[in-house]
Amino acid sequence: MLVGWAYEDDARTGMPPADVRTQMDTLEAAVDKALEAEGAGVLVASITGAGAREWRYYTADPDAFMDALNDALETHPDYPLDFKAFEDPAWDALAELLED
């Protein structure tokens, strides 16, 4: 599962403003805790820069992943998230980050 959050970046660094970064960190902590508790997924990478943060998760059950994520964020404000699910049995989405 890819979870993305586009943001208005700092033209010098490509990084999010401090308040947006805090929101992202809050979201990540809540989702990670819920996924671990439910055994619904594992975070393998969090990539931030150039106006976007992308979290890469692996899950055996996308529906259980989404249920845990939605439960975790039930009391949170709406976040500008984009979701993409795809099959990756060889873990290529992680391997590409480990190259070099």
N, C-alpha and C positions, 0 to 999 in steps of 0.2 A: 504494500500500500504506500502510495506517495501522498503526503499531505503537504499542501503548499499554502503560503501566505505571502502575497505581494504587498509591498510597502513603498512609500515615498522615501527614496534613499538619499543619504548625504552624498552630494556630487563628488566630494573629495575622497570618501572612503567606501561608498556603496553600502554602508551599514545602516540599520534602522535607527530612528531616533530613540533616545533612552526610554521614553514612555512605551513605545511599541515593543522594544526589546523586553521590557519588564512584563508586558502582556504575553509575549511569546514564551518567556520562561515560565510564567504561571500556568499557561496552557500545557506546556510540555511536562511539567511536574505532575499536574493533575492526570493527564492522559497516561503517562508512564506508570503511575501508581495504580490506576484502574486496570490497565492492561496486565500488569504483573499479578494483581490480586485475582483477576479472572482467568489468567493463563491464556489471554486472547491475542497476544502479540508481543513483539520485542522491537525496541528501537535500535537500529544498527547504525544510523547516521543522522546528523542534523547539520545542514549546510546553509550558511547565511552569507549573502553578498549580492551585489548588483541588483538590489531592489526586491529580493525574494529570500524567504527561508523555506527550505524543503526538509521535511522529516521523512526518512525511509524506514518503514516498518516491515517486518515479516510476520505473517500470520498464516495459520493453517485454515482459518475460517473467517473470511471477510465479514460475514454477517455478525459473528460474535465480536469481531474487532469494532465494527461500527456501533454495536449495542453498548459495548464498554466505553467507547469514546463518548457517545451521546450521554450516557449516564454520568460520566465524569464531568461533563461540561454543562450539565443541566442547570446549575445555578450561576454559571458564568455569563457574561455578556456575549452577544453574537460576535464571532470572529470572522474575518474575511478568508475563509478556508476553501481550498480547492482539493478535491480527492480524485485519485486515479488508482485503479486496481489492475494488476496484471500478474500473470504467472511468471515466476522466476525460479524454477527448481534448481538451477545451477548457482543461484545467488550472484548473478552477474552485476546487479545494481550495487552490491557491496564490493565485489571484486574490482570494479572499475575505480573505486576510490582508494583501493589498497595498492594499485599499480605504482611503480617507481619507488 
